[in-house]
Amino acid sequence: MDLKISEIRERFNNLNPKSREDLEKIRIEFLGRNGHVTKLFEEFKSIPSELKREFGKGLNTLKTEIQNKIQEWKSEIESNSTSNVDIDITLQEYPISFGSRHPISLVKNELIEIFKYLGFTVYEGPEIEDDWHVFSALNFPEEHPARDMQDTFFITKGPDVLLRTHTSSVQVRSMEKEDLPIRVICPGRVFRNEAISARAHCIFHQIEGLYIDKNVSFADLKQTLLYFAKEMFGTDTKIRLRPSYFPFTEPSAEMDVSCKLCGGKGCSVCKYTGWLEVLGCGMVDPNVLELNGIDSKKYSGFAFGMGIERIAMLKYQVKDLRLYFENDVRFLNQFKNW
């Protein structure tokens, strides 16, 4: 990686653009979607964790040098092109800085890449749904509190049309349309009628996974989630599964990961337990398989789901969920180098 950084820096420093067209070609060559620097950032993902700090610093320095030099060249070219033109050039130029992806997008893309490596494909569905896909096909009883107006944004009643409360509705659509075996992840925006606070919002993002095939076991689920935890939070991360209840899985569990801040010893962030809850999971309830036309005697499967904001809060140590929705550039600028 050091050698590649040096080669790119030397190649860049030997350039001398004479026109705006030359400068744009250089920018695309080094900073574009398929540019040399962009490709290095892609390779950076596969570097061992213990080396990322060293190489990450070098990569960010290289990128900043190139950006600053391109801006310098741009000023020189524009100055030369206007020196003989009778116009007012006393106005200060407007500084255009490079933007960055939103932290939610960064985490979502990272999650997708982790599960793609395990053979999962991305499956998406509509945000406006009906009762069948959000509740009935997932084994929610008629009296379940999630159907109540206090949790769900209903658009019409009788028949019920609503804003989806989870991306499990996309899992239902995949079971309806796709051939077995099914191995999908379903990222997307969801809506719940909740008071907005530092820890909750009426709009948030989820990513859910579903795997259905013959002889799928709880051990398969555990190993999948262990791989995810180590890739997302570090190779020394530990997980634990606690019994829980969801209408669409049986057995069900909540998954915790060892707290990275205290190393599992206990701190204020993990409430002195050494663990942080990150997702819910379980084996797909046979009733759900049958409701979606899948023979539960031949097939089994597992499902899991997590809030992307929750993962982002743990990864970036963000304390207030509302920051993700306020578009404050002071907050967003912190993620330029991620």
C-alpha positions as CSV (number, residue, x, y, z in Angstrom):
1,M,0.0,0.0,0.0
2,D,2.9,2.4,0.8
3,L,4.4,1.7,-2.6
4,K,1.1,2.3,-4.4
5,I,0.7,5.6,-2.5
6,S,4.2,6.7,-3.5
7,E,3.7,5.8,-7.1
8,I,0.4,7.7,-7.4
9,R,2.0,10.7,-5.6
10,E,5.0,10.7,-8.0
11,R,2.8,10.3,-11.1
12,F,0.5,13.2,-10.0
13,N,3.4,15.5,-9.2
14,N,4.8,15.1,-12.7
15,L,1.7,16.5,-14.3
16,N,1.3,20.0,-15.5
17,P,-2.2,20.9,-16.8
18,K,-2.5,23.8,-19.3
19,S,-6.3,24.0,-19.6
20,R,-9.5,23.3,-17.8
21,E,-10.0,20.2,-19.9
22,D,-6.6,18.9,-18.8
23,L,-7.4,19.6,-15.2
24,E,-10.8,17.8,-15.4
25,K,-9.1,14.7,-17.0
26,I,-6.6,14.7,-14.1
27,R,-9.3,15.0,-11.5
28,I,-11.3,12.1,-13.0
29,E,-8.1,10.0,-13.3
30,F,-7.2,10.4,-9.6
31,L,-10.4,11.2,-7.7
32,G,-13.2,10.0,-10.0
33,R,-15.3,6.9,-9.4
34,N,-12.7,4.6,-10.9
35,G,-9.7,6.9,-10.1
36,H,-6.4,5.8,-8.6
37,V,-7.2,7.2,-5.2
38,T,-10.7,5.8,-5.1
39,K,-9.4,2.3,-5.9
40,L,-6.9,2.6,-3.1
41,F,-9.7,3.3,-0.7
42,E,-11.5,0.2,-1.9
43,E,-8.4,-1.9,-1.3
44,F,-8.1,-0.3,2.1
45,K,-11.1,-2.3,3.2
46,S,-9.2,-5.6,3.0
47,I,-6.2,-4.4,5.0
48,P,-5.9,-6.0,8.5
49,S,-7.4,-3.9,11.3
50,E,-4.1,-3.3,13.0
51,L,-2.6,-1.7,9.9
52,K,-5.6,0.5,9.0
53,R,-4.6,3.4,11.1
54,E,-1.2,3.7,9.5
55,F,-2.3,3.3,5.9
56,G,-5.5,5.3,6.4
57,K,-3.5,8.3,7.5
58,G,-1.3,8.0,4.4
59,L,-4.3,7.7,2.1
60,N,-6.1,10.7,3.6
61,T,-2.9,12.8,3.3
62,L,-2.6,11.8,-0.4
63,K,-6.2,12.6,-1.2
64,T,-5.9,16.0,0.6
65,E,-2.7,16.8,-1.3
66,I,-4.3,16.0,-4.7
67,Q,-7.4,18.0,-3.9
68,N,-5.4,21.1,-2.8
69,K,-3.1,20.9,-5.8
70,I,-6.0,20.6,-8.2
71,Q,-7.6,23.6,-6.6
72,E,-4.3,25.5,-6.9
73,W,-4.1,24.6,-10.6
74,K,-7.6,25.6,-11.2
75,S,-7.0,29.1,-9.7
76,E,-3.9,29.5,-11.9
77,I,-5.7,28.4,-15.1
78,E,-8.6,30.7,-14.4
79,S,-6.3,33.6,-13.6
80,N,-4.4,33.2,-16.8
81,S,-7.6,32.8,-18.9
82,T,-9.1,36.0,-17.5
83,S,-6.0,38.2,-17.4
84,N,-6.7,39.7,-20.8
85,V,-10.5,39.8,-20.4
86,D,-12.2,43.1,-19.5
87,I,-14.4,41.8,-16.6
88,D,-14.4,42.3,-12.9
89,I,-12.4,39.6,-11.2
90,T,-12.1,41.2,-7.8
91,L,-14.9,39.1,-6.3
92,Q,-13.7,36.4,-4.1
93,E,-14.1,32.9,-5.5
94,Y,-16.7,30.6,-3.9
95,P,-14.9,27.7,-2.2
96,I,-16.3,24.4,-3.4
97,S,-15.4,21.6,-1.0
98,F,-15.7,17.9,-1.7
99,G,-18.8,16.4,0.0
100,S,-19.1,12.9,1.5
101,R,-21.6,10.2,2.0
102,H,-24.1,10.4,4.8
103,P,-23.1,8.2,7.8
104,I,-26.2,6.1,7.4
105,S,-25.3,5.4,3.8
106,L,-21.7,4.6,4.8
107,V,-22.9,2.0,7.4
108,K,-25.6,0.6,5.1
109,N,-23.1,0.0,2.3
110,E,-20.7,-1.6,4.7
111,L,-23.4,-4.0,6.0
112,I,-24.4,-4.9,2.4
113,E,-20.8,-5.7,1.5
114,I,-20.4,-7.9,4.6
115,F,-23.5,-10.0,3.8
116,K,-22.8,-10.0,0.1
117,Y,-19.6,-11.9,0.9
118,L,-21.8,-14.6,2.5
119,G,-24.0,-14.9,-0.6
120,F,-26.8,-12.6,0.3
121,T,-28.4,-10.4,-2.4
122,V,-30.1,-7.1,-1.9
123,Y,-33.9,-7.2,-2.2
124,E,-36.0,-4.0,-2.0
125,G,-39.7,-3.2,-1.8
126,P,-42.2,-0.4,-1.4
127,E,-42.5,1.9,1.6
128,I,-46.3,2.1,1.4
129,E,-47.6,-1.4,2.1
130,D,-50.8,-3.3,3.0
131,D,-51.7,-5.2,6.1
132,W,-50.8,-8.6,4.6
133,H,-47.2,-7.9,3.9
134,V,-46.5,-5.9,7.1
135,F,-48.5,-8.0,9.6
136,S,-50.7,-10.9,8.6
137,A,-48.1,-12.8,6.5
138,L,-45.6,-12.5,9.4
139,N,-47.9,-14.3,11.9
140,F,-49.0,-11.1,13.8
141,P,-52.2,-11.9,15.7
142,E,-55.2,-9.6,15.1
143,E,-54.8,-8.2,18.6
144,H,-51.1,-7.5,18.4
145,P,-50.2,-4.0,19.7
146,A,-48.1,-3.3,16.7
147,R,-51.3,-2.9,14.7
148,D,-52.4,-0.1,17.0
149,M,-52.5,3.5,15.7
150,Q,-50.0,4.5,18.4
151,D,-47.2,2.5,16.6
152,T,-48.2,2.6,12.9
153,F,-48.9,5.3,10.4
154,F,-52.1,4.2,8.6
155,I,-53.0,5.8,5.3
156,T,-56.4,4.2,4.9
157,K,-58.4,1.7,7.0
158,G,-60.5,-1.1,5.6
159,P,-58.5,-2.3,3.7
160,D,-55.5,-1.2,5.7
161,V,-52.8,0.7,3.8
162,L,-49.9,1.9,5.9
163,L,-46.2,3.0,6.0
164,R,-44.2,-0.1,6.6
165,T,-43.0,-0.5,10.2
166,H,-40.2,-2.8,9.3
167,T,-38.5,-4.2,6.2
168,S,-39.8,-7.7,7.0
169,S,-42.5,-6.8,4.4
170,V,-39.8,-7.1,1.8
171,Q,-38.9,-10.6,3.1
172,V,-42.6,-11.6,2.5
173,R,-42.4,-10.3,-1.1
174,S,-39.2,-12.3,-1.7
175,M,-40.9,-15.5,-0.4
176,E,-43.8,-14.8,-2.7
177,K,-41.8,-14.2,-5.9
178,E,-38.4,-15.9,-5.6
179,D,-37.5,-19.5,-6.1
180,L,-36.0,-21.4,-3.3
181,P,-33.4,-21.3,-1.8
182,I,-33.7,-17.6,-0.7
183,R,-30.8,-15.7,0.7
184,V,-31.6,-11.9,0.8
185,I,-30.9,-8.8,2.8
186,C,-33.5,-6.0,2.8
187,P,-32.3,-2.5,3.5
188,G,-34.7,0.4,3.6
189,R,-36.5,3.2,5.4
190,V,-39.3,2.4,7.9
191,F,-41.8,4.5,9.9
192,R,-43.3,4.2,13.4
193,N,-45.5,6.6,15.3
194,E,-43.0,7.4,18.1
195,A,-42.0,10.6,19.9
196,I,-38.7,12.0,18.6
197,S,-35.8,12.0,21.0
198,A,-32.1,11.4,21.3
199,R,-32.8,7.6,21.3
200,A,-35.9,7.3,19.0
201,H,-37.3,8.7,15.8
202,C,-40.4,8.3,13.7
203,I,-38.3,7.6,10.6
204,F,-35.3,5.3,10.7
205,H,-33.5,2.7,8.6
206,Q,-33.4,-1.1,8.9
207,I,-31.6,-3.9,7.2
208,E,-33.0,-7.4,7.6
209,G,-31.8,-10.8,6.4
210,L,-33.6,-14.0,5.4
211,Y,-32.2,-17.4,4.5
212,I,-34.5,-20.3,3.6
213,D,-33.3,-23.7,2.4
214,K,-33.3,-27.3,3.4
215,N,-31.7,-28.2,6.7
216,V,-31.0,-24.6,7.8
217,S,-30.3,-24.6,11.6
218,F,-29.8,-22.2,14.4
219,A,-26.1,-22.9,14.3
220,D,-26.1,-21.5,10.7
221,L,-27.7,-18.3,12.1
222,K,-25.2,-18.0,14.9
223,Q,-22.2,-18.4,12.6
224,T,-23.6,-15.8,10.2
225,L,-24.1,-13.3,12.9
226,L,-20.7,-14.0,14.5
227,Y,-19.0,-13.3,11.1
228,F,-21.0,-10.1,10.8
229,A,-20.0,-8.9,14.3
230,K,-16.3,-9.5,13.7
231,E,-16.3,-7.8,10.3
232,M,-18.3,-4.8,11.6
233,F,-16.8,-4.2,15.0
234,G,-13.4,-6.0,15.0
235,T,-12.0,-9.5,15.1
236,D,-11.9,-9.6,18.9
237,T,-15.7,-8.9,19.1
238,K,-17.8,-11.5,21.0
239,I,-21.5,-12.1,20.8
240,R,-24.2,-13.5,23.0
241,L,-27.8,-14.6,22.2
242,R,-30.5,-14.0,24.7
243,P,-34.0,-15.7,24.4
244,S,-36.7,-13.3,23.2
245,Y,-40.0,-13.3,21.3
246,F,-41.0,-12.2,17.8
247,P,-44.3,-13.3,16.1
248,F,-42.4,-14.4,13.0
249,T,-39.6,-16.4,14.5
250,E,-39.4,-19.4,16.8
251,P,-37.1,-19.7,18.7
252,S,-36.2,-16.0,18.8
253,A,-33.2,-14.2,20.3
254,E,-31.7,-10.8,20.9
255,M,-28.0,-10.5,20.0
256,D,-25.5,-8.5,22.0
257,V,-21.9,-7.6,21.1
258,S,-19.1,-7.0,23.5
259,C,-18.6,-3.3,24.3
260,K,-15.7,-1.9,22.3
261,L,-15.2,1.1,24.6
262,C,-14.5,-0.9,27.8
263,G,-13.5,-4.2,26.4
264,G,-16.4,-5.9,28.1
265,K,-15.4,-4.7,31.6
266,G,-18.4,-2.4,31.9
267,C,-18.9,1.4,31.3
268,S,-21.7,4.0,31.1
269,V,-22.3,3.3,27.4
270,C,-23.1,-0.4,28.0
271,K,-24.7,0.4,31.4
272,Y,-21.8,-1.5,33.1
273,T,-22.9,-4.9,31.6
274,G,-20.0,-5.2,29.0
275,W,-22.6,-5.8,26.3
276,L,-24.5,-3.8,23.7
277,E,-27.7,-5.0,22.0
278,V,-27.6,-4.7,18.2
279,L,-30.2,-6.9,16.6
280,G,-33.1,-9.4,16.8
281,C,-33.1,-12.8,15.1
282,G,-34.5,-16.3,15.1
283,M,-35.6,-19.3,13.1
284,V,-38.5,-18.5,10.7
285,D,-41.7,-19.7,12.3
286,P,-43.3,-22.6,10.3
287,N,-46.5,-20.7,10.2
288,V,-44.8,-17.9,8.3
289,L,-43.4,-20.4,5.8
290,E,-46.8,-21.9,5.3
291,L,-48.6,-18.5,5.0
292,N,-46.1,-17.7,2.2
293,G,-46.6,-21.0,0.3
294,I,-43.4,-22.7,1.5
295,D,-43.5,-26.3,2.8
296,S,-42.3,-26.1,6.4
297,K,-41.7,-29.8,6.5
298,K,-39.1,-29.6,3.7
299,Y,-37.6,-26.2,4.3
300,S,-36.4,-24.1,7.3
301,G,-34.8,-20.8,7.6
302,F,-33.5,-17.9,9.8
303,A,-34.1,-14.2,9.8
304,F,-32.5,-11.2,11.5
305,G,-33.0,-7.5,11.6
306,M,-31.1,-4.5,12.9
307,G,-31.5,-0.7,12.9
308,I,-28.8,1.0,10.7
309,E,-28.9,4.1,13.0
310,R,-28.1,1.8,16.0
311,I,-25.1,0.3,14.3
312,A,-23.9,3.7,13.1
313,M,-24.2,5.1,16.7
314,L,-22.1,2.2,18.0
315,K,-19.5,2.6,15.2
316,Y,-19.1,6.4,15.3
317,Q,-20.1,6.9,19.0
318,V,-22.9,9.3,18.1
319,K,-25.0,10.1,21.1
320,D,-28.1,11.7,19.5
321,L,-30.2,10.0,16.8
322,R,-31.6,13.3,15.7
323,L,-28.2,14.4,14.3
324,Y,-28.7,12.0,11.4
325,F,-31.7,13.9,10.1
326,E,-30.7,17.6,10.7
327,N,-28.3,17.9,7.8
328,D,-25.9,20.0,9.9
329,V,-22.7,20.3,7.8
330,R,-20.6,20.6,10.9
331,F,-21.8,17.0,11.8
332,L,-21.6,15.7,8.2
333,N,-18.1,17.0,7.6
334,Q,-16.8,14.6,10.2
335,F,-17.4,11.7,7.9
336,K,-15.5,12.9,4.8
337,N,-12.5,10.6,5.5
338,W,-14.6,7.4,6.2
